[in-house]
Amino acid sequence: NLGENIAAGDVTNVLVKEGDVISANQAVVEVETGKATVEIPCPHAGKVVKVHVKNGQSVPVGGVIVNVIVAVDRTPAEFATV
């Protein structure tokens, strides 16, 4: 959610790449709206398998940013060996 009455934002910086291991709530992109630049976190820990956005791209609220493999029985450090 980027704020009231905001339907989309422009990606200004992709903070992860495919293969990165991320923690829960780690920022994955920075998005600029007409009012502010905000970091968008991923709610899950895991391994990034696909990044769907690039710098300069407009992304709608609710749009797919990244796909992450999540394993309940692993710590973030263990994803590096998957």
C-alpha positions in Angstrom: 0.0 0.0 0.0 1.6 3.3 -1.1 -1.0 5.6 0.4 -4.5 6.8 -0.1 -5.5 7.4 -3.7 -2.2 6.1 -5.1 -2.6 3.4 -7.7 1.0 2.9 -8.8 4.6 4.0 -8.2 7.8 4.1 -10.2 10.7 1.8 -9.3 13.7 3.9 -8.6 16.0 1.2 -7.2 15.9 -2.6 -7.2 17.6 -3.7 -4.0 17.9 -7.5 -4.6 18.8 -9.8 -7.5 17.9 -13.3 -8.3 19.7 -15.7 -6.0 19.9 -13.3 -3.1 18.8 -14.7 0.3 16.6 -12.2 2.2 15.2 -11.8 5.7 11.6 -11.3 6.5 10.6 -7.6 6.0 13.8 -6.8 4.1 13.3 -4.0 1.5 13.4 -5.3 -2.0 12.7 -2.2 -4.1 12.4 1.6 -3.7 9.3 3.1 -5.3 8.6 6.8 -5.9 5.1 8.2 -5.9 4.1 11.8 -6.5 4.5 12.4 -2.7 7.5 10.3 -1.5 10.0 7.6 -2.1 9.4 4.4 0.0 11.1 1.1 0.4 8.9 -1.9 -0.2 9.7 -4.9 2.0 9.1 -8.6 1.4 7.1 -10.1 4.3 8.9 -13.5 3.9 12.4 -14.7 4.4 13.8 -16.9 1.6 15.7 -17.0 -1.7 14.8 -14.6 -4.5 14.1 -16.7 -7.6 12.7 -14.0 -9.9 12.7 -10.2 -10.0 9.8 -8.9 -12.1 10.6 -5.2 -12.1 13.4 -2.9 -13.2 14.4 0.7 -12.6 12.1 3.2 -14.2 9.2 0.7 -14.4 5.7 1.7 -13.1 4.2 -0.9 -10.8 0.6 -0.9 -9.8 -0.4 -1.4 -6.1 -0.6 -5.1 -5.6 1.6 -5.9 -8.6 4.2 -8.7 -8.4 7.7 -7.5 -7.6 9.7 -10.6 -6.8 9.1 -14.4 -6.3 10.7 -15.9 -3.2 11.2 -19.6 -2.3 10.2 -19.8 1.4 11.0 -22.9 3.5 9.5 -23.0 7.0 12.2 -25.3 8.4 15.2 -23.2 7.3 17.0 -20.2 8.6 18.0 -17.5 6.0 21.6 -18.6 6.2 20.6 -22.1 5.1 19.1 -20.9 1.9 22.5 -20.1 0.5 23.1 -23.9 0.3 19.8 -24.8 -1.4 
